[in-house]
Amino acid sequence: MVVAIEPLNRDETNFINTVAEGAAVVRETGHPNIRLLADIYHMLRENEGPDALVDAGPLLRHVHIAEKDGRTPPGFAGDDFTPYLRALRRAGYAGAISIECRWDDLAAQLPAALKALRDQIARLDEPDARTSGSSPDSGRSLSSAWLRVSPPREGDPELGEEPDFRG
C-alpha cells in the first residue's frame, strides 16, 4: 500500500499547503510507501510555481488538475498548464493525471477537457516561449494515454486502455 500526501491550499487547511511542504514531509518519513500527490489547482491557488514539481519529481505518485478560478475543467476558462506539464516531464513523472474539478455536465465537458489537456501536452514539444532556443524537452517521447506526460517508470501502475469518449 502507498499513502500519497496531498497538499491543499490555505483556504482548505492550515497544514501542508504546498508541494514543497509535502515533499519535505515525505522526505522526513524516509519510507518508500509514503509518496506525494501534486494538485495543480492547489498549486495555482498557492501561487506555487512549476519548479516545485521538478524538485519533488521522484516523490510524485499522482497528479490532479483543474483550473484556478472556480475549479473548472481544463479548457473552460483557458488556463495554460503547459509550464506545469513541462515541469512534470522534466521531473520524469510518468504517472496519470486525473481531472479533479467541479463538473456541471460531465458528458459534455469531459471530452472538451481531455482535448484541452491533450492539446497542451502536444505543445510541450514546441519551443518554450520564454526562451529563444528549443525546449529542453524536445526529442523526448510523449504519450497522452490517460494524460501521461512521460513514458512510465518501473513500478508505475498500469493505466489500461484509453476510454473512447466519442460516443
VMD Tcl script that builds the backbone (N, CA, C; Angstrom):
set m [mol new atoms 501]
animate dup $m
set s [atomselect $m all]
$s set {name element resname resid chain x y z} {
  {N N MET 1 A 0.836 -1.164 0.000}
  {CA C MET 1 A 0.000 0.000 0.000}
  {C C MET 1 A 0.894 1.245 0.000}
  {N N VAL 2 A 0.471 2.223 -0.784}
  {CA C VAL 2 A 1.168 3.508 -0.852}
  {C C VAL 2 A 0.226 4.585 -0.339}
  {N N VAL 3 A 0.705 5.438 0.525}
  {CA C VAL 3 A -0.051 6.581 1.029}
  {C C VAL 3 A 0.493 7.812 0.331}
  {N N ALA 4 A -0.393 8.557 -0.319}
  {CA C ALA 4 A 0.017 9.773 -1.023}
  {C C ALA 4 A -0.485 10.993 -0.252}
  {N N ILE 5 A 0.420 11.857 0.117}
  {CA C ILE 5 A 0.087 13.094 0.821}
  {C C ILE 5 A -0.266 14.147 -0.215}
  {N N GLU 6 A -1.442 14.763 -0.052}
  {CA C GLU 6 A -1.879 15.798 -0.989}
  {C C GLU 6 A -1.914 17.154 -0.296}
  {N N PRO 7 A -1.011 18.061 -0.655}
  {CA C PRO 7 A -1.082 19.415 -0.122}
  {C C PRO 7 A -2.345 20.121 -0.630}
  {N N LEU 8 A -3.014 20.838 0.263}
  {CA C LEU 8 A -4.230 21.590 -0.068}
  {C C LEU 8 A -3.984 23.067 0.193}
  {N N ASN 9 A -4.650 23.929 -0.565}
  {CA C ASN 9 A -4.442 25.365 -0.398}
  {C C ASN 9 A -4.917 25.835 0.983}
  {N N ARG 10 A -4.415 26.992 1.389}
  {CA C ARG 10 A -4.661 27.506 2.749}
  {C C ARG 10 A -6.128 27.800 3.040}
  {N N ASP 11 A -6.986 27.898 2.021}
  {CA C ASP 11 A -8.414 28.080 2.270}
  {C C ASP 11 A -9.085 26.773 2.690}
  {N N GLU 12 A -8.389 25.643 2.502}
  {CA C GLU 12 A -8.958 24.338 2.838}
  {C C GLU 12 A -8.303 23.685 4.049}
  {N N THR 13 A -7.063 24.086 4.374}
  {CA C THR 13 A -6.373 23.515 5.529}
  {C C THR 13 A -5.249 24.447 5.951}
  {N N ASN 14 A -4.766 24.270 7.173}
  {CA C ASN 14 A -3.660 25.107 7.647}
  {C C ASN 14 A -2.373 24.299 7.793}
  {N N PHE 15 A -2.308 23.142 7.126}
  {CA C PHE 15 A -1.159 22.249 7.261}
  {C C PHE 15 A -0.831 21.642 5.904}
  {N N ILE 16 A 0.396 21.681 5.498}
  {CA C ILE 16 A 0.893 21.150 4.225}
  {C C ILE 16 A 0.116 21.783 3.059}
  {N N ASN 17 A 0.460 23.037 2.768}
  {CA C ASN 17 A -0.229 23.803 1.732}
  {C C ASN 17 A 0.459 23.803 0.380}
  {N N THR 18 A 1.692 23.385 0.317}
  {CA C THR 18 A 2.413 23.436 -0.956}
  {C C THR 18 A 3.063 22.085 -1.256}
  {N N VAL 19 A 3.383 21.888 -2.517}
  {CA C VAL 19 A 4.100 20.682 -2.920}
  {C C VAL 19 A 5.455 20.634 -2.213}
  {N N ALA 20 A 6.106 21.784 -2.068}
  {CA C ALA 20 A 7.397 21.823 -1.383}
  {C C ALA 20 A 7.257 21.346 0.063}
  {N N GLU 21 A 6.221 21.795 0.768}
  {CA C GLU 21 A 5.990 21.340 2.145}
  {C C GLU 21 A 5.678 19.846 2.183}
  {N N GLY 22 A 4.852 19.389 1.251}
  {CA C GLY 22 A 4.518 17.968 1.190}
  {C C GLY 22 A 5.747 17.124 0.916}
  {N N ALA 23 A 6.600 17.590 0.016}
  {CA C ALA 23 A 7.826 16.858 -0.298}
  {C C ALA 23 A 8.727 16.767 0.932}
  {N N ALA 24 A 8.781 17.825 1.721}
  {CA C ALA 24 A 9.598 17.801 2.937}
  {C C ALA 24 A 9.080 16.744 3.916}
  {N N VAL 25 A 7.763 16.645 4.042}
  {CA C VAL 25 A 7.177 15.640 4.933}
  {C C VAL 25 A 7.496 14.234 4.420}
  {N N VAL 26 A 7.338 14.027 3.117}
  {CA C VAL 26 A 7.626 12.711 2.532}
  {C C VAL 26 A 9.094 12.356 2.755}
  {N N ARG 27 A 9.979 13.294 2.521}
  {CA C ARG 27 A 11.407 13.028 2.715}
  {C C ARG 27 A 11.713 12.719 4.182}
  {N N GLU 28 A 11.064 13.448 5.072}
  {CA C GLU 28 A 11.290 13.247 6.512}
  {C C GLU 28 A 10.880 11.845 6.949}
  {N N THR 29 A 9.820 11.297 6.361}
  {CA C THR 29 A 9.399 9.946 6.745}
  {C C THR 29 A 10.436 8.916 6.330}
  {N N GLY 30 A 11.054 9.142 5.175}
  {CA C GLY 30 A 12.051 8.210 4.686}
  {C C GLY 30 A 11.492 6.837 4.337}
  {N N HIS 31 A 10.198 6.738 4.189}
  {CA C HIS 31 A 9.567 5.442 3.892}
  {C C HIS 31 A 9.173 5.390 2.414}
  {N N PRO 32 A 9.518 4.307 1.709}
  {CA C PRO 32 A 9.237 4.231 0.271}
  {C C PRO 32 A 7.750 4.178 -0.087}
  {N N ASN 33 A 6.893 3.904 0.871}
  {CA C ASN 33 A 5.459 3.845 0.588}
  {C C ASN 33 A 4.723 5.118 0.978}
  {N N ILE 34 A 5.441 6.133 1.362}
  {CA C ILE 34 A 4.853 7.457 1.605}
  {C C ILE 34 A 5.297 8.320 0.435}
  {N N ARG 35 A 4.358 8.747 -0.376}
  {CA C ARG 35 A 4.636 9.499 -1.587}
  {C C ARG 35 A 3.838 10.792 -1.587}
  {N N LEU 36 A 3.850 11.484 -2.707}
  {CA C LEU 36 A 3.258 12.807 -2.822}
  {C C LEU 36 A 2.272 12.868 -3.975}
  {N N LEU 37 A 1.147 13.493 -3.750}
  {CA C LEU 37 A 0.169 13.796 -4.797}
  {C C LEU 37 A 0.231 15.300 -5.018}
  {N N ALA 38 A 0.508 15.719 -6.235}
  {CA C ALA 38 A 0.543 17.148 -6.564}
  {C C ALA 38 A -0.762 17.514 -7.255}
  {N N ASP 39 A -1.439 18.515 -6.746}
  {CA C ASP 39 A -2.679 19.002 -7.339}
  {C C ASP 39 A -2.400 20.396 -7.895}
  {N N ILE 40 A -2.411 20.497 -9.204}
  {CA C ILE 40 A -2.049 21.765 -9.856}
  {C C ILE 40 A -3.042 22.868 -9.498}
  {N N TYR 41 A -4.303 22.528 -9.271}
  {CA C TYR 41 A -5.277 23.521 -8.806}
  {C C TYR 41 A -4.785 24.160 -7.503}
  {N N HIS 42 A -4.393 23.348 -6.532}
  {CA C HIS 42 A -3.925 23.883 -5.247}
  {C C HIS 42 A -2.613 24.638 -5.421}
  {N N MET 43 A -1.755 24.166 -6.319}
  {CA C MET 43 A -0.515 24.892 -6.589}
  {C C MET 43 A -0.822 26.293 -7.118}
  {N N LEU 44 A -1.779 26.384 -8.031}
  {CA C LEU 44 A -2.167 27.688 -8.587}
  {C C LEU 44 A -2.758 28.586 -7.501}
  {N N ARG 45 A -3.586 28.027 -6.647}
  {CA C ARG 45 A -4.204 28.802 -5.561}
  {C C ARG 45 A -3.152 29.318 -4.580}
  {N N GLU 46 A -2.070 28.572 -4.411}
  {CA C GLU 46 A -0.990 28.963 -3.503}
  {C C GLU 46 A 0.111 29.753 -4.216}
  {N N ASN 47 A -0.085 30.031 -5.514}
  {CA C ASN 47 A 0.932 30.721 -6.317}
  {C C ASN 47 A 2.269 29.978 -6.284}
  {N N GLU 48 A 2.182 28.643 -6.282}
  {CA C GLU 48 A 3.394 27.821 -6.286}
  {C C GLU 48 A 3.761 27.509 -7.730}
  {N N GLY 49 A 4.963 27.814 -8.096}
  {CA C GLY 49 A 5.408 27.635 -9.467}
  {C C GLY 49 A 5.694 26.189 -9.828}
  {N N PRO 50 A 5.845 25.930 -11.120}
  {CA C PRO 50 A 6.061 24.573 -11.604}
  {C C PRO 50 A 7.380 23.938 -11.179}
  {N N ASP 51 A 8.372 24.729 -10.808}
  {CA C ASP 51 A 9.652 24.149 -10.403}
  {C C ASP 51 A 9.519 23.251 -9.174}
  {N N ALA 52 A 8.488 23.474 -8.373}
  {CA C ALA 52 A 8.254 22.607 -7.210}
  {C C ALA 52 A 8.014 21.167 -7.655}
  {N N LEU 53 A 7.416 20.992 -8.835}
  {CA C LEU 53 A 7.175 19.645 -9.363}
  {C C LEU 53 A 8.488 18.970 -9.750}
  {N N VAL 54 A 9.405 19.745 -10.299}
  {CA C VAL 54 A 10.711 19.196 -10.676}
  {C C VAL 54 A 11.454 18.770 -9.412}
  {N N ASP 55 A 11.441 19.631 -8.403}
  {CA C ASP 55 A 12.136 19.327 -7.153}
  {C C ASP 55 A 11.566 18.087 -6.464}
  {N N ALA 56 A 10.252 17.886 -6.572}
  {CA C ALA 56 A 9.589 16.760 -5.908}
  {C C ALA 56 A 9.453 15.539 -6.812}
  {N N GLY 57 A 9.939 15.630 -8.034}
  {CA C GLY 57 A 9.716 14.603 -9.053}
  {C C GLY 57 A 9.770 13.161 -8.607}
  {N N PRO 58 A 10.853 12.714 -7.974}
  {CA C PRO 58 A 10.939 11.296 -7.602}
  {C C PRO 58 A 9.913 10.875 -6.550}
  {N N LEU 59 A 9.318 11.842 -5.873}
  {CA C LEU 59 A 8.354 11.545 -4.806}
  {C C LEU 59 A 6.918 11.477 -5.314}
  {N N LEU 60 A 6.686 11.968 -6.539}
  {CA C LEU 60 A 5.310 12.076 -7.045}
  {C C LEU 60 A 4.711 10.710 -7.345}
  {N N ARG 61 A 3.496 10.516 -6.870}
  {CA C ARG 61 A 2.761 9.282 -7.127}
  {C C ARG 61 A 1.569 9.527 -8.049}
  {N N HIS 62 A 0.969 10.726 -7.970}
  {CA C HIS 62 A -0.210 11.026 -8.778}
  {C C HIS 62 A -0.328 12.546 -8.899}
  {N N VAL 63 A -1.092 12.995 -9.898}
  {CA C VAL 63 A -1.299 14.428 -10.122}
  {C C VAL 63 A -2.775 14.675 -10.415}
  {N N HIS 64 A -3.310 15.712 -9.785}
  {CA C HIS 64 A -4.657 16.207 -10.087}
  {C C HIS 64 A -4.519 17.529 -10.830}
  {N N ILE 65 A -5.556 17.865 -11.608}
  {CA C ILE 65 A -5.522 19.127 -12.342}
  {C C ILE 65 A -6.929 19.701 -12.446}
  {N N ALA 66 A -7.027 21.012 -12.338}
  {CA C ALA 66 A -8.253 21.779 -12.560}
  {C C ALA 66 A -7.841 23.244 -12.688}
  {N N GLU 67 A -8.705 24.035 -13.267}
  {CA C GLU 67 A -8.403 25.455 -13.426}
  {C C GLU 67 A -8.535 26.188 -12.093}
  {N N LYS 68 A -7.789 27.275 -11.969}
  {CA C LYS 68 A -7.691 28.006 -10.703}
  {C C LYS 68 A -9.007 28.632 -10.270}
  {N N ASP 69 A -9.652 29.358 -11.145}
  {CA C ASP 69 A -10.888 30.051 -10.772}
  {C C ASP 69 A -12.081 29.124 -10.934}
  {N N GLY 70 A -12.746 28.832 -9.842}
  {CA C GLY 70 A -13.948 28.013 -9.880}
  {C C GLY 70 A -13.690 26.518 -9.957}
  {N N ARG 71 A -12.430 26.133 -9.919}
  {CA C ARG 71 A -12.037 24.706 -10.022}
  {C C ARG 71 A -12.746 24.031 -11.190}
  {N N THR 72 A -12.730 24.722 -12.317}
  {CA C THR 72 A -13.409 24.247 -13.526}
  {C C THR 72 A -12.526 23.263 -14.287}
  {N N PRO 73 A -13.139 22.497 -15.202}
  {CA C PRO 73 A -12.355 21.549 -16.004}
  {C C PRO 73 A -11.376 22.282 -16.927}
  {N N PRO 74 A -10.260 21.650 -17.245}
  {CA C PRO 74 A -9.326 22.258 -18.194}
  {C C PRO 74 A -10.042 22.659 -19.490}
  {N N GLY 75 A -9.710 23.854 -19.973}
  {CA C GLY 75 A -10.306 24.349 -21.204}
  {C C GLY 75 A -11.505 25.237 -20.981}
  {N N PHE 76 A -12.097 25.221 -19.809}
  {CA C PHE 76 A -13.295 26.014 -19.534}
  {C C PHE 76 A -12.956 27.498 -19.499}
  {N N ALA 77 A -11.950 27.873 -18.704}
  {CA C ALA 77 A -11.527 29.273 -18.617}
  {C C ALA 77 A -10.274 29.538 -19.450}
  {N N GLY 78 A -9.627 28.473 -19.901}
  {CA C GLY 78 A -8.456 28.631 -20.754}
  {C C GLY 78 A -7.131 28.702 -20.019}
  {N N ASP 79 A -7.062 28.214 -18.774}
  {CA C ASP 79 A -5.790 28.213 -18.054}
  {C C ASP 79 A -4.720 27.472 -18.866}
  {N N ASP 80 A -3.521 28.020 -18.861}
  {CA C ASP 80 A -2.395 27.400 -19.547}
  {C C ASP 80 A -1.607 26.564 -18.544}
  {N N PHE 81 A -1.683 25.253 -18.673}
  {CA C PHE 81 A -0.996 24.331 -17.776}
  {C C PHE 81 A 0.365 23.906 -18.313}
  {N N THR 82 A 0.749 24.384 -19.502}
  {CA C THR 82 A 1.978 23.872 -20.111}
  {C C THR 82 A 3.220 24.044 -19.228}
  {N N PRO 83 A 3.380 25.126 -18.462}
  {CA C PRO 83 A 4.567 25.187 -17.597}
  {C C PRO 83 A 4.589 24.043 -16.572}
  {N N TYR 84 A 3.426 23.673 -16.047}
  {CA C TYR 84 A 3.341 22.595 -15.067}
  {C C TYR 84 A 3.517 21.237 -15.740}
  {N N LEU 85 A 2.937 21.070 -16.904}
  {CA C LEU 85 A 3.098 19.817 -17.652}
  {C C LEU 85 A 4.551 19.628 -18.074}
  {N N ARG 86 A 5.171 20.723 -18.493}
  {CA C ARG 86 A 6.587 20.663 -18.884}
  {C C ARG 86 A 7.445 20.305 -17.669}
  {N N ALA 87 A 7.111 20.854 -16.509}
  {CA C ALA 87 A 7.855 20.535 -15.285}
  {C C ALA 87 A 7.693 19.062 -14.919}
  {N N LEU 88 A 6.495 18.530 -15.081}
  {CA C LEU 88 A 6.276 17.109 -14.807}
  {C C LEU 88 A 7.139 16.251 -15.725}
  {N N ARG 89 A 7.229 16.649 -16.957}
  {CA C ARG 89 A 8.054 15.902 -17.903}
  {C C ARG 89 A 9.523 15.987 -17.502}
  {N N ARG 90 A 9.985 17.195 -17.166}
  {CA C ARG 90 A 11.380 17.354 -16.736}
  {C C ARG 90 A 11.675 16.514 -15.498}
  {N N ALA 91 A 10.682 16.357 -14.640}
  {CA C ALA 91 A 10.843 15.567 -13.418}
  {C C ALA 91 A 10.821 14.074 -13.696}
  {N N GLY 92 A 10.465 13.682 -14.928}
  {CA C GLY 92 A 10.379 12.266 -15.262}
  {C C GLY 92 A 9.094 11.621 -14.783}
  {N N TYR 93 A 8.112 12.434 -14.422}
  {CA C TYR 93 A 6.843 11.880 -13.951}
  {C C TYR 93 A 6.142 11.153 -15.099}
  {N N ALA 94 A 5.735 9.927 -14.850}
  {CA C ALA 94 A 5.080 9.117 -15.882}
  {C C ALA 94 A 3.773 8.526 -15.388}
  {N N GLY 95 A 3.295 8.997 -14.258}
  {CA C GLY 95 A 2.019 8.524 -13.735}
  {C C GLY 95 A 0.864 9.223 -14.423}
  {N N ALA 96 A -0.310 8.955 -13.924}
  {CA C ALA 96 A -1.522 9.527 -14.504}
  {C C ALA 96 A -1.767 10.942 -13.985}
  {N N ILE 97 A -2.533 11.680 -14.765}
  {CA C ILE 97 A -3.047 12.982 -14.352}
  {C C ILE 97 A -4.559 12.853 -14.377}
  {N N SER 98 A -5.195 13.076 -13.245}
  {CA C SER 98 A -6.655 12.992 -13.231}
  {C C SER 98 A -7.246 14.386 -13.079}
  {N N ILE 99 A -8.375 14.574 -13.712}
  {CA C ILE 99 A -9.077 15.856 -13.639}
  {C C ILE 99 A -9.977 15.809 -12.415}
  {N N GLU 100 A -9.648 16.631 -11.423}
  {CA C GLU 100 A -10.447 16.721 -10.200}
  {C C GLU 100 A -11.013 18.139 -10.155}
  {N N CYS 101 A -12.247 18.269 -10.616}
  {CA C CYS 101 A -12.825 19.601 -10.764}
  {C C CYS 101 A -14.318 19.564 -10.451}
  {N N ARG 102 A -14.953 20.691 -10.640}
  {CA C ARG 102 A -16.407 20.789 -10.491}
  {C C ARG 102 A -17.023 20.645 -11.887}
  {N N TRP 103 A -17.693 19.539 -12.095}
  {CA C TRP 103 A -18.349 19.278 -13.379}
  {C C TRP 103 A -19.785 19.769 -13.306}
  {N N ASP 104 A -20.216 20.511 -14.322}
  {CA C ASP 104 A -21.628 20.879 -14.446}
  {C C ASP 104 A -22.362 19.848 -15.285}
  {N N ASP 105 A -21.680 19.361 -16.333}
  {CA C ASP 105 A -22.262 18.373 -17.242}
  {C C ASP 105 A -21.123 17.480 -17.730}
  {N N LEU 106 A -20.867 16.400 -16.992}
  {CA C LEU 106 A -19.728 15.537 -17.264}
  {C C LEU 106 A -19.699 15.061 -18.711}
  {N N ALA 107 A -20.826 14.609 -19.226}
  {CA C ALA 107 A -20.866 14.072 -20.591}
  {C C ALA 107 A -20.448 15.117 -21.624}
  {N N ALA 108 A -20.814 16.360 -21.406}
  {CA C ALA 108 A -20.476 17.420 -22.357}
  {C C ALA 108 A -19.075 17.983 -22.108}
  {N N GLN 109 A -18.687 18.112 -20.843}
  {CA C GLN 109 A -17.432 18.782 -20.513}
  {C C GLN 109 A -16.203 17.876 -20.590}
  {N N LEU 110 A -16.364 16.589 -20.308}
  {CA C LEU 110 A -15.197 15.703 -20.274}
  {C C LEU 110 A -14.469 15.640 -21.612}
  {N N PRO 111 A -15.143 15.414 -22.734}
  {CA C PRO 111 A -14.389 15.379 -23.998}
  {C C PRO 111 A -13.631 16.680 -24.275}
  {N N ALA 112 A -14.251 17.812 -23.960}
  {CA C ALA 112 A -13.591 19.100 -24.193}
  {C C ALA 112 A -12.394 19.271 -23.258}
  {N N ALA 113 A -12.521 18.824 -22.009}
  {CA C ALA 113 A -11.418 18.937 -21.051}
  {C C ALA 113 A -10.246 18.057 -21.480}
  {N N LEU 114 A -10.540 16.836 -21.902}
  {CA C LEU 114 A -9.478 15.946 -22.366}
  {C C LEU 114 A -8.779 16.524 -23.599}
  {N N LYS 115 A -9.559 17.089 -24.510}
  {CA C LYS 115 A -8.967 17.701 -25.707}
  {C C LYS 115 A -8.072 18.876 -25.310}
  {N N ALA 116 A -8.549 19.706 -24.392}
  {CA C ALA 116 A -7.747 20.858 -23.965}
  {C C ALA 116 A -6.417 20.405 -23.373}
  {N N LEU 117 A -6.436 19.373 -22.536}
  {CA C LEU 117 A -5.191 18.880 -21.949}
  {C C LEU 117 A -4.297 18.214 -22.988}
  {N N ARG 118 A -4.889 17.426 -23.861}
  {CA C ARG 118 A -4.087 16.781 -24.907}
  {C C ARG 118 A -3.436 17.821 -25.809}
  {N N ASP 119 A -4.170 18.883 -26.120}
  {CA C ASP 119 A -3.595 19.950 -26.941}
  {C C ASP 119 A -2.410 20.600 -26.226}
  {N N GLN 120 A -2.537 20.813 -24.919}
  {CA C GLN 120 A -1.432 21.412 -24.168}
  {C C GLN 120 A -0.252 20.444 -24.069}
  {N N ILE 121 A -0.524 19.162 -23.886}
  {CA C ILE 121 A 0.556 18.167 -23.861}
  {C C ILE 121 A 1.272 18.143 -25.208}
  {N N ALA 122 A 0.511 18.216 -26.292}
  {CA C ALA 122 A 1.113 18.208 -27.628}
  {C C ALA 122 A 2.022 19.422 -27.820}
  {N N ARG 123 A 1.698 20.552 -27.193}
  {CA C ARG 123 A 2.515 21.770 -27.315}
  {C C ARG 123 A 3.819 21.693 -26.529}
  {N N LEU 124 A 3.995 20.671 -25.700}
  {CA C LEU 124 A 5.217 20.581 -24.893}
  {C C LEU 124 A 6.463 20.435 -25.756}
  {N N ASP 125 A 6.310 19.900 -26.933}
  {CA C ASP 125 A 7.462 19.734 -27.811}
  {C C ASP 125 A 7.796 21.008 -28.582}
  {N N GLU 126 A 6.949 22.026 -28.470}
  {CA C GLU 126 A 7.233 23.304 -29.104}
  {C C GLU 126 A 8.218 24.075 -28.237}
  {N N PRO 127 A 9.023 24.958 -28.826}
  {CA C PRO 127 A 9.947 25.754 -28.017}
  {C C PRO 127 A 9.189 26.550 -26.967}
  {N N ASP 128 A 9.768 26.646 -25.802}
  {CA C ASP 128 A 9.186 27.417 -24.713}
  {C C ASP 128 A 9.229 28.887 -25.108}
  {N N ALA 129 A 8.105 29.560 -25.036}
  {CA C ALA 129 A 8.018 30.960 -25.445}
  {C C ALA 129 A 8.911 31.867 -24.591}
  {N N ARG 130 A 9.286 31.384 -23.385}
  {CA C ARG 130 A 10.116 32.208 -22.514}
  {C C ARG 130 A 11.588 32.121 -22.866}
  {N N THR 131 A 11.952 31.194 -23.760}
  {CA C THR 131 A 13.357 31.063 -24.144}
  {C C THR 131 A 13.484 31.272 -25.638}
  {N N SER 132 A 14.657 31.605 -26.077}
  {CA C SER 132 A 14.838 31.845 -27.511}
  {C C SER 132 A 15.223 30.578 -28.257}
  {N N GLY 133 A 15.697 29.573 -27.543}
  {CA C GLY 133 A 16.121 28.330 -28.178}
  {C C GLY 133 A 15.013 27.304 -28.166}
  {N N SER 134 A 15.389 26.051 -28.410}
  {CA C SER 134 A 14.385 24.993 -28.394}
  {C C SER 134 A 14.160 24.513 -26.977}
  {N N SER 135 A 13.040 23.864 -26.776}
  {CA C SER 135 A 12.689 23.331 -25.479}
  {C C SER 135 A 13.685 22.271 -25.049}
  {N N PRO 136 A 14.060 22.241 -23.759}
  {CA C PRO 136 A 14.967 21.198 -23.297}
  {C C PRO 136 A 14.306 19.823 -23.336}
  {N N ASP 137 A 13.004 19.780 -23.542}
  {CA C ASP 137 A 12.282 18.523 -23.555}
  {C C ASP 137 A 12.049 17.997 -24.961}
  {N N SER 138 A 12.402 18.781 -25.987}
  {CA C SER 138 A 12.149 18.306 -27.336}
  {C C SER 138 A 12.971 17.060 -27.587}
  {N N GLY 139 A 12.395 16.134 -28.308}
  {CA C GLY 139 A 13.064 14.884 -28.567}
  {C C GLY 139 A 12.651 13.776 -27.622}
  {N N ARG 140 A 12.084 14.116 -26.462}
  {CA C ARG 140 A 11.582 13.090 -25.561}
  {C C ARG 140 A 10.246 12.601 -26.092}
  {N N SER 141 A 9.994 11.315 -25.890}
  {CA C SER 141 A 8.709 10.783 -26.340}
  {C C SER 141 A 7.606 11.232 -25.387}
  {N N LEU 142 A 6.408 11.218 -25.868}
  {CA C LEU 142 A 5.275 11.669 -25.080}
  {C C LEU 142 A 4.079 10.811 -25.408}
  {N N SER 143 A 3.415 10.330 -24.397}
  {CA C SER 143 A 2.197 9.558 -24.574}
  {C C SER 143 A 1.069 10.309 -23.903}
  {N N SER 144 A -0.053 10.426 -24.575}
  {CA C SER 144 A -1.175 11.119 -23.960}
  {C C SER 144 A -2.244 10.153 -23.473}
  {N N ALA 145 A -1.960 8.841 -23.506}
  {CA C ALA 145 A -2.926 7.887 -22.984}
  {C C ALA 145 A -3.138 8.174 -21.505}
  {N N TRP 146 A -4.339 8.382 -21.143}
  {CA C TRP 146 A -4.685 8.746 -19.766}
  {C C TRP 146 A -3.874 9.949 -19.318}
  {N N LEU 147 A -3.467 10.752 -20.254}
  {CA C LEU 147 A -2.789 12.011 -19.992}
  {C C LEU 147 A -1.467 11.845 -19.265}
  {N N ARG 148 A -0.692 10.845 -19.656}
  {CA C ARG 148 A 0.685 10.744 -19.174}
  {C C ARG 148 A 1.507 11.791 -19.916}
  {N N VAL 149 A 2.492 12.379 -19.225}
  {CA C VAL 149 A 3.367 13.339 -19.897}
  {C C VAL 149 A 4.729 12.737 -20.214}
  {N N SER 150 A 5.023 11.552 -19.714}
  {CA C SER 150 A 6.279 10.862 -19.960}
  {C C SER 150 A 6.018 9.362 -19.988}
  {N N PRO 151 A 6.928 8.598 -20.562}
  {CA C PRO 151 A 6.768 7.139 -20.526}
  {C C PRO 151 A 6.769 6.642 -19.080}
  {N N PRO 152 A 6.095 5.524 -18.801}
  {CA C PRO 152 A 6.028 5.025 -17.421}
  {C C PRO 152 A 7.393 4.584 -16.906}
  {N N ARG 153 A 7.592 4.788 -15.605}
  {CA C ARG 153 A 8.788 4.308 -14.925}
  {C C ARG 153 A 8.506 2.919 -14.369}
  {N N GLU 154 A 9.544 2.182 -14.055}
  {CA C GLU 154 A 9.367 0.873 -13.439}
  {C C GLU 154 A 8.605 1.047 -12.129}
  {N N GLY 155 A 7.567 0.252 -11.950}
  {CA C GLY 155 A 6.759 0.323 -10.739}
  {C C GLY 155 A 5.549 1.225 -10.853}
  {N N ASP 156 A 5.446 2.041 -11.930}
  {CA C ASP 156 A 4.259 2.870 -12.104}
  {C C ASP 156 A 3.063 1.978 -12.397}
  {N N PRO 157 A 1.899 2.318 -11.865}
  {CA C PRO 157 A 0.723 1.491 -12.132}
  {C C PRO 157 A 0.349 1.526 -13.607}
  {N N GLU 158 A -0.185 0.423 -14.094}
  {CA C GLU 158 A -0.673 0.366 -15.464}
  {C C GLU 158 A -1.973 1.156 -15.552}
  {N N LEU 159 A -2.150 1.885 -16.628}
  {CA C LEU 159 A -3.346 2.697 -16.781}
  {C C LEU 159 A -4.388 2.030 -17.658}
  {N N GLY 160 A -4.043 0.982 -18.350}
  {CA C GLY 160 A -5.010 0.285 -19.202}
  {C C GLY 160 A -5.282 1.038 -20.489}
  {N N GLU 161 A -6.290 0.574 -21.173}
  {CA C GLU 161 A -6.652 1.193 -22.441}
  {C C GLU 161 A -7.337 2.535 -22.196}
  {N N GLU 162 A -7.077 3.462 -23.095}
  {CA C GLU 162 A -7.727 4.759 -23.007}
  {C C GLU 162 A -9.193 4.602 -23.406}
  {N N PRO 163 A -10.097 5.154 -22.602}
  {CA C PRO 163 A -11.508 5.025 -22.952}
  {C C PRO 163 A -11.856 5.798 -24.219}
  {N N ASP 164 A -12.877 5.347 -24.900}
  {CA C ASP 164 A -13.343 6.015 -26.114}
  {C C ASP 164 A -14.512 6.918 -25.735}
  {N N PHE 165 A -14.302 8.224 -25.785}
  {CA C PHE 165 A -15.332 9.186 -25.379}
  {C C PHE 165 A -16.125 9.723 -26.569}
  {N N ARG 166 A -15.976 9.091 -27.736}
  {CA C ARG 166 A -16.654 9.604 -28.915}
  {C C ARG 166 A -18.128 9.230 -28.970}
  {N N GLY 167 A -18.567 8.358 -28.072}
  {CA C GLY 167 A -19.993 8.046 -28.054}
  {C C GLY 167 A -20.346 6.692 -28.418}
}
mol reanalyze $m
mol bondsrecalc $m
mol representation Tube
mol addrep $m
